[in-house]
């Protein structure tokens, strides 16, 4: 006798599991724990088998009967419903394993394992994927992504006025496809057809904008001191010219790397462009900035955490956006430009040896015997240089007489 919706709904658990039979092998199994599960008993190739059809009330009585009907049709056509269900489940798993996002993350992990990327670069790549690519094609099997979808991604990025970002997103997608081909998950790179789609850009390399004239540097430093943005961002702006590291290295600065008593910042090799550990002597002015900031972010991993979460560092656009807010455009100064500022003035105004400057910039410098300098090479000279540099910048802000740059001889 067939069961009714009311019977299925009101069935209560007993001391033992029991069945409510609906006919043609379909029944509702009511467990001692109160669960209700649809089962279909059938015979195939002379063997009795059992097929799970889902749980009640997720699967209604009507839907369970439809599934029974579909299973019976398969049996009539010589197909085992259990084997069909298993094959379908495996096919779904394979499609999911071959989705663009899964393969892209696997490629990203593979590239990190080759130690060719800095931590900052790896983060930038993944951020681009998560922001501009995954939301649109991440869940699709990589072989089913269409040219129309690739074009939509590029057009969507271009609409924000950032053609170069679109170009980089296309490059990343191409690298993912080539990796998929390498591991036999794709047959061709569908993104390759878009390599001439984006507007051409000048091939002339532009150096990071910097201020190398002391007369122009003084008002910039004073503007930083009166910056009206967030306090953490202001501290980053104050510290950057004092240490002249790459902006990404500053953003990822951790309190565990800083020794305030020894006045040192020890940057591990995996955070550096050259993959070599780097030591930054901290001037009195730098220590003062860090001590002023410590009560606010000292409990964070990062010295300059994100405004959204202390578990993440400041975003890569914060420093340059702050310069824009103060009225300095990208043609005038960028965070990276302070490296050129220090390199020029330390050499041409303060007369420090070039090899000392280059080593503090973490450039690949070798001694007369061809050996690479390590992190502590010329440390006393570098400490003196960093203190002198900080005093010089402080004097500029205070309106001290500016020593002009030497003219090239």
ZAVO-745017 format. One line per field, with one value per residue (C-alpha): residue number from 0; residue in three letters; x, y, z. Coordinates in Angstrom, 3 decimals, padded with zeros to 6 digits. Layout:
REM ZAVO-745017
k <- [NUM_...]
r <- [ALA_...]
c1 <- [X_...]
c2 <- [Y_...]
c3 <- [Z_...]
***
This chain:
REM ZAVO-745017
k <- [0_1_2_3_4_5_6_7_8_9_10_11_12_13_14_15_16_17_18_19_20_21_22_23_24_25_26_27_28_29_30_31_32_33_34_35_36_37_38_39_40_41_42_43_44_45_46_47_48_49_50_51_52_53_54_55_56_57_58_59_60_61_62_63_64_65_66_67_68_69_70_71_72_73_74_75_76_77_78_79_80_81_82_83_84_85_86_87_88_89_90_91_92_93_94_95_96_97_98_99_100_101_102_103_104_105_106_107_108_109_110_111_112_113_114_115_116_117_118_119_120_121_122_123_124_125_126_127_128_129_130_131_132_133_134_135_136_137_138_139_140_141_142_143_144_145_146_147_148_149_150_151_152_153_154_155_156_157_158_159_160_161_162_163_164_165_166_167_168_169_170_171_172_173_174_175_176_177_178_179_180_181_182_183_184_185_186_187_188_189_190_191_192_193_194_195_196_197_198_199_200_201_202_203_204_205_206_207_208_209_210_211_212_213_214_215_216_217_218_219_220_221_222_223_224_225_226_227_228_229_230_231_232_233_234_235_236_237_238_239_240_241_242_243_244_245_246_247_248_249_250_251_252_253_254_255_256_257_258_259_260_261_262_263_264_265_266_267_268_269_270_271_272_273_274_275_276_277_278_279_280_281_282_283_284_285_286_287_288_289_290_291_292_293_294_295_296_297_298_299_300_301_302_303_304_305_306_307_308_309_310_311_312_313_314_315_316_317_318_319_320_321_322_323_324_325_326_327_328_329_330_331_332_333_334_335_336_337_338_339_340_341_342_343_344_345_346_347_348_349_350_351_352_353_354_355_356_357_358_359_360_361_362_363_364_365_366_367_368_369_370_371_372_373_374_375_376_377_378_379_380_381_382_383_384_385_386_387_388_389_390_391_392_393_394_395_396_397_398_399_400_401_402_403_404_405_406_407_408]
r <- [UNK_UNK_UNK_UNK_UNK_UNK_UNK_UNK_UNK_UNK_UNK_UNK_UNK_UNK_UNK_UNK_UNK_UNK_UNK_UNK_UNK_UNK_UNK_UNK_UNK_UNK_UNK_UNK_UNK_UNK_UNK_UNK_UNK_UNK_UNK_UNK_UNK_UNK_UNK_UNK_UNK_UNK_UNK_UNK_UNK_UNK_UNK_UNK_UNK_UNK_UNK_UNK_UNK_UNK_UNK_UNK_UNK_UNK_UNK_UNK_UNK_UNK_UNK_UNK_UNK_UNK_UNK_UNK_UNK_UNK_UNK_UNK_UNK_UNK_UNK_UNK_UNK_UNK_UNK_UNK_UNK_UNK_UNK_UNK_UNK_UNK_UNK_UNK_UNK_UNK_UNK_UNK_UNK_UNK_UNK_UNK_UNK_UNK_UNK_UNK_UNK_UNK_UNK_UNK_UNK_UNK_UNK_UNK_UNK_UNK_UNK_UNK_UNK_UNK_UNK_UNK_UNK_UNK_UNK_UNK_UNK_UNK_UNK_UNK_UNK_UNK_UNK_UNK_UNK_UNK_UNK_UNK_UNK_UNK_UNK_UNK_UNK_UNK_UNK_UNK_UNK_UNK_UNK_UNK_UNK_UNK_UNK_UNK_UNK_UNK_UNK_UNK_UNK_UNK_UNK_UNK_UNK_UNK_UNK_UNK_UNK_UNK_UNK_UNK_UNK_UNK_UNK_UNK_UNK_UNK_UNK_UNK_UNK_UNK_UNK_UNK_UNK_UNK_UNK_UNK_UNK_UNK_UNK_UNK_UNK_UNK_UNK_UNK_UNK_UNK_UNK_UNK_UNK_UNK_UNK_UNK_UNK_UNK_UNK_UNK_UNK_UNK_UNK_UNK_UNK_UNK_UNK_UNK_UNK_UNK_UNK_UNK_UNK_UNK_UNK_UNK_UNK_UNK_UNK_UNK_UNK_UNK_UNK_UNK_UNK_UNK_UNK_UNK_UNK_UNK_UNK_UNK_UNK_UNK_UNK_UNK_UNK_UNK_UNK_UNK_UNK_UNK_UNK_UNK_UNK_UNK_UNK_UNK_UNK_UNK_UNK_UNK_UNK_UNK_UNK_UNK_UNK_UNK_UNK_UNK_UNK_UNK_UNK_UNK_UNK_UNK_UNK_UNK_UNK_UNK_UNK_UNK_UNK_UNK_UNK_UNK_UNK_UNK_UNK_UNK_UNK_UNK_UNK_UNK_UNK_UNK_UNK_UNK_UNK_UNK_UNK_UNK_UNK_UNK_UNK_UNK_UNK_UNK_UNK_UNK_UNK_UNK_UNK_UNK_UNK_UNK_UNK_UNK_UNK_UNK_UNK_UNK_UNK_UNK_UNK_UNK_UNK_UNK_UNK_UNK_UNK_UNK_UNK_UNK_UNK_UNK_UNK_UNK_UNK_UNK_UNK_UNK_UNK_UNK_UNK_UNK_UNK_UNK_UNK_UNK_UNK_UNK_UNK_UNK_UNK_UNK_UNK_UNK_UNK_UNK_UNK_UNK_UNK_UNK_UNK_UNK_UNK_UNK_UNK_UNK_UNK_UNK_UNK_UNK_UNK_UNK_UNK_UNK_UNK_UNK_UNK_UNK_UNK_UNK_UNK_UNK_UNK_UNK_UNK_UNK_UNK_UNK_UNK_UNK_UNK_UNK_UNK_UNK_UNK_UNK_UNK_UNK_UNK_UNK_UNK_UNK_UNK_UNK_UNK_UNK_UNK_UNK_UNK_UNK_UNK_UNK_UNK_UNK_UNK]
c1 <- [000.000_001.354_002.267_000.896_002.573_001.055_002.482_005.929_005.737_004.420_006.469_008.223_011.384_011.071_013.429_014.531_014.736_011.572_010.200_007.168_006.650_005.354_005.495_007.713_010.674_010.435_010.309_011.038_013.504_012.833_015.905_016.123_017.778_014.777_016.286_014.142_015.806_014.375_015.571_014.825_015.210_015.617_017.174_019.794_021.565_019.889_021.245_019.254_020.542_019.709_019.760_019.743_017.363_017.906_016.514_013.072_011.872_014.672_013.333_009.534_007.352_006.518_010.196_011.117_008.531_009.935_013.392_011.991_010.447_013.752_015.629_013.103_013.502_017.281_016.823_014.433_017.175_019.816_021.500_022.244_020.983_023.651_026.447_024.912_024.743_028.348_029.501_027.568_029.102_032.589_031.935_030.851_033.949_036.164_034.496_034.965_038.617_039.109_037.488_039.442_039.805_041.082_043.680_044.631_045.252_047.269_049.356_049.817_051.031_053.362_054.909_055.387_057.155_059.695_060.724_060.642_058.043_058.287_055.532_054.184_054.061_052.326_049.719_049.172_048.617_046.068_044.287_043.874_042.450_040.067_038.871_038.693_038.614_037.264_033.859_033.103_034.754_036.273_033.596_033.523_035.520_038.567_037.793_034.306_035.312_034.272_035.935_032.892_033.567_037.255_036.290_033.743_036.429_038.806_036.072_034.945_038.464_038.978_035.764_037.500_040.099_042.949_044.029_047.344_045.487_043.434_046.654_048.102_044.895_045.100_048.729_047.799_044.935_047.306_049.793_047.027_045.979_049.533_049.894_046.589_047.898_051.111_049.193_046.787_043.751_043.276_044.101_044.593_044.799_041.556_042.934_045.672_043.275_043.033_046.716_046.106_042.748_043.912_045.244_048.982_051.103_054.405_057.380_059.508_060.172_059.142_061.058_059.161_058.473_060.783_061.908_065.698_066.040_066.329_064.383_061.381_061.819_061.355_057.704_056.881_058.174_056.239_053.085_053.497_053.733_050.365_048.645_044.968_044.398_044.653_047.338_048.754_049.084_050.748_053.304_054.054_054.528_056.907_058.936_059.298_061.790_063.825_064.349_063.883_062.882_060.451_056.842_055.862_058.618_057.367_053.724_054.697_056.861_056.145_056.698_058.579_061.207_061.833_064.294_063.716_066.545_069.114_067.539_067.323_064.748_065.631_063.745_063.712_064.914_061.544_060.189_063.052_063.270_066.731_065.668_068.447_067.846_068.285_069.096_067.853_069.490_066.821_067.575_066.379_063.567_062.479_062.419_060.257_057.713_057.542_057.212_054.390_052.613_053.233_050.366_047.920_049.163_051.571_049.081_048.891_051.229_051.909_053.310_051.019_047.866_044.870_042.076_039.719_041.614_044.693_045.443_046.289_048.812_048.064_046.932_049.404_047.638_047.504_050.789_050.405_046.743_047.899_050.260_047.381_045.267_048.002_048.055_051.134_050.372_052.017_054.337_055.817_056.326_055.503_056.350_059.026_060.522_062.063_064.717_065.923_065.640_067.943_070.298_070.812_071.122_073.250_075.732_075.649_074.948_076.043_079.039_078.504_080.310_078.219_078.785_077.437_074.374_073.794_074.056_071.512_069.227_069.548_070.979_073.240_076.631_079.852_083.177_086.512_086.885_083.505_081.758_078.227_077.929_075.851_073.265_075.802_078.452_079.566_077.013_078.808_079.029_075.397_074.279_076.101_074.639_071.057_071.436_072.949_070.178_067.465_069.071_069.332_065.636_064.705_066.761_065.024_061.627_062.757_063.890_067.649_069.813_069.668_072.923_072.503_073.180_076.636_076.616_077.884_081.480]
c2 <- [000.000_003.424_005.884_009.409_012.776_012.904_009.470_010.503_013.765_012.352_009.128_008.952_007.033_003.721_001.409_-000.043_001.285_000.586_001.023_002.726_000.979_002.847_000.062_-000.992_-001.270_002.306_002.798_005.406_004.198_005.821_005.506_005.404_008.809_010.335_010.486_009.609_008.217_007.175_003.801_001.806_-001.961_-003.559_-006.509_-006.249_-009.165_-011.504_-009.628_-007.643_-004.070_-000.933_002.651_005.722_008.384_011.141_012.209_013.402_016.202_017.447_014.958_014.976_011.911_013.084_013.599_010.181_008.566_010.428_009.121_005.594_005.953_007.156_004.268_001.752_003.137_002.666_-000.938_-001.571_-000.357_-002.607_000.102_-000.364_002.788_002.433_002.282_005.226_007.279_006.464_007.427_010.709_011.515_010.797_012.957_015.876_015.452_015.463_018.603_020.312_019.226_020.636_024.000_027.101_028.149_024.767_024.610_028.281_027.739_024.621_026.634_029.404_026.904_025.341_028.714_029.566_026.239_027.224_030.216_032.561_034.876_037.223_036.961_040.297_039.217_035.946_037.857_040.324_037.506_035.770_039.041_039.701_036.239_036.476_039.961_039.915_036.298_033.717_035.392_034.952_031.703_030.174_027.514_026.462_023.497_025.088_023.437_024.971_028.607_030.527_033.330_035.466_035.041_035.947_039.049_040.033_039.804_042.036_044.547_044.666_045.545_048.076_049.832_050.801_052.683_050.261_048.781_047.575_045.595_043.961_043.126_041.490_039.537_038.209_037.211_035.354_033.511_032.493_031.125_029.131_027.654_026.720_024.982_023.153_021.965_020.799_018.650_017.369_019.263_021.380_021.071_024.724_028.254_030.030_033.316_033.382_034.854_038.069_039.013_041.782_042.803_045.317_048.768_048.939_050.764_052.503_050.164_052.924_051.980_054.574_054.726_055.026_058.733_060.212_063.539_063.868_067.622_068.558_071.754_069.688_067.052_069.435_070.394_066.746_065.737_068.576_067.487_063.981_065.409_067.144_064.251_064.082_060.414_057.439_057.422_054.039_055.253_058.472_056.477_054.379_057.564_058.959_055.769_054.992_057.783_056.968_053.310_053.569_049.918_048.782_049.659_045.985_045.247_048.058_046.914_043.383_044.596_042.489_043.423_040.138_041.383_044.636_044.997_048.447_048.139_047.137_049.580_046.974_045.609_042.132_041.271_037.535_036.477_035.255_038.812_040.331_040.677_039.072_036.331_037.330_038.365_042.115_044.239_047.813_049.940_052.121_055.750_057.594_059.118_055.712_054.273_057.181_056.507_052.806_053.449_055.901_053.308_050.290_050.920_050.880_047.940_046.145_043.303_042.794_040.592_043.503_046.910_048.431_046.291_046.695_048.957_046.009_043.286_043.140_039.720_041.354_044.011_047.405_047.279_047.888_051.084_052.846_054.748_055.985_056.862_058.950_060.909_061.553_062.733_065.201_066.556_064.769_062.917_059.736_061.739_063.416_060.710_057.100_055.056_053.228_056.567_057.203_054.629_056.821_059.860_058.314_056.857_060.255_062.501_060.123_059.992_063.489_065.587_063.581_061.899_058.344_055.546_054.045_050.450_051.300_052.932_050.057_047.502_049.347_049.389_045.569_045.599_042.806_044.160_042.151_042.740_043.069_039.286_038.759_037.548_038.757_040.920_039.431_041.236_042.575_043.755_047.358_047.553_050.289_052.495_051.798_052.672_055.993_056.620_055.932_058.263_060.987_060.536_060.843_063.989_065.419_064.823_066.308_069.390_069.758_069.716_072.345_074.641_074.114_075.479_073.112_071.838_071.679_068.561_068.281_068.743_065.869_066.447]
c3 <- [000.000_-000.974_001.758_002.037_002.617_006.120_006.972_005.794_007.716_010.998_011.143_014.533_015.459_017.307_019.136_015.804_012.242_010.277_006.754_005.249_001.918_-001.141_-003.734_-006.673_-004.305_-002.903_000.835_003.498_006.138_009.525_011.762_015.527_015.433_013.667_010.187_007.164_004.041_000.707_-000.580_-003.715_-003.683_-007.118_-008.947_-011.655_-013.359_-010.885_-007.833_-005.293_-004.933_-002.975_-004.263_-002.021_-003.367_-000.793_002.562_003.558_003.605_001.272_-001.247_-001.154_-001.672_-005.186_-006.088_-004.613_-006.864_-009.896_-009.046_-008.697_-012.160_-013.662_-012.039_-013.361_-016.876_-016.629_-015.504_-018.407_-020.759_-019.225_-017.105_-013.404_-011.559_-008.858_-011.434_-013.301_-010.092_-009.264_-012.774_-012.619_-009.235_-010.562_-013.628_-011.417_-009.278_-012.369_-013.699_-010.356_-010.193_-013.689_-012.996_-013.949_-010.293_-009.099_-011.869_-011.410_-007.697_-008.475_-010.975_-008.396_-005.797_-008.373_-009.213_-005.531_-005.063_-007.720_-005.530_-008.521_-007.005_-004.055_-001.447_-002.617_-006.264_-005.411_-003.398_-006.240_-008.748_-006.525_-005.742_-009.481_-010.019_-007.077_-007.993_-011.789_-012.990_-010.517_-009.992_-013.709_-014.845_-011.711_-011.307_-014.957_-016.308_-017.904_-021.246_-021.284_-020.810_-023.927_-025.855_-025.064_-021.330_-021.704_-023.680_-021.005_-018.307_-020.257_-021.123_-017.507_-016.324_-019.138_-018.149_-014.905_-016.932_-016.152_-019.477_-018.059_-015.384_-018.136_-019.958_-016.851_-016.222_-019.796_-019.230_-016.049_-017.743_-020.540_-018.010_-016.313_-019.666_-020.573_-017.223_-017.827_-021.197_-019.531_-016.998_-019.679_-018.384_-021.529_-025.218_-026.161_-024.731_-025.578_-024.205_-026.867_-029.410_-027.371_-027.385_-029.909_-028.492_-025.896_-026.908_-027.431_-024.853_-025.206_-025.027_-023.518_-019.936_-017.355_-014.124_-010.875_-010.311_-007.703_-006.262_-006.431_-005.956_-002.251_-002.910_-004.052_-001.362_001.573_000.825_000.174_003.617_005.257_003.445_004.861_008.397_007.938_006.128_007.138_006.299_008.647_011.337_010.243_006.656_007.843_009.847_006.756_004.722_007.356_007.657_003.945_003.063_006.198_005.244_001.416_001.011_-001.660_-000.725_-000.675_001.825_004.059_003.847_004.900_007.794_010.909_014.542_015.025_012.548_014.408_017.281_018.749_021.273_018.658_016.181_013.447_011.053_009.806_006.613_005.792_002.358_001.062_001.269_-000.725_-004.489_-004.553_-002.081_000.327_003.950_004.415_007.467_007.758_010.496_012.096_012.823_015.900_013.855_012.552_016.089_017.257_014.515_015.367_019.105_018.444_016.301_018.546_021.025_018.107_016.006_018.347_018.831_015.086_013.086_010.776_011.673_009.030_009.031_006.771_007.988_007.479_009.307_011.537_010.022_006.681_005.787_004.274_000.630_-002.186_-003.268_000.109_-000.123_-003.691_-003.046_-000.069_-002.312_-004.718_-001.785_-000.828_-004.377_-005.769_-009.006_-010.229_-012.455_-009.375_-006.762_-005.982_-002.910_-004.871_-005.951_-002.515_-003.410_-006.275_-004.013_-001.417_-004.027_-005.676_-002.619_-000.529_-003.390_-004.846_-001.734_001.311_-000.377_000.868_-001.012_-003.781_-002.622_000.852_-000.677_-003.093_-000.337_001.771_-001.277_-001.295_-004.807_-005.988_-004.872_-004.828_-003.121_-005.027_-004.969_-006.612_-003.472_-002.697_000.391_003.183_005.292_007.825_005.371_006.015_008.800_010.816_007.699_006.872_010.403_010.172_006.724_007.866_010.868_008.687_006.123_008.785_010.208_006.703_006.007_009.367_008.509_005.149_006.818_009.307_006.490_006.690_003.895_000.960_-000.485_-004.272_-006.276_-007.817_-011.537_-013.611_-014.606]
***
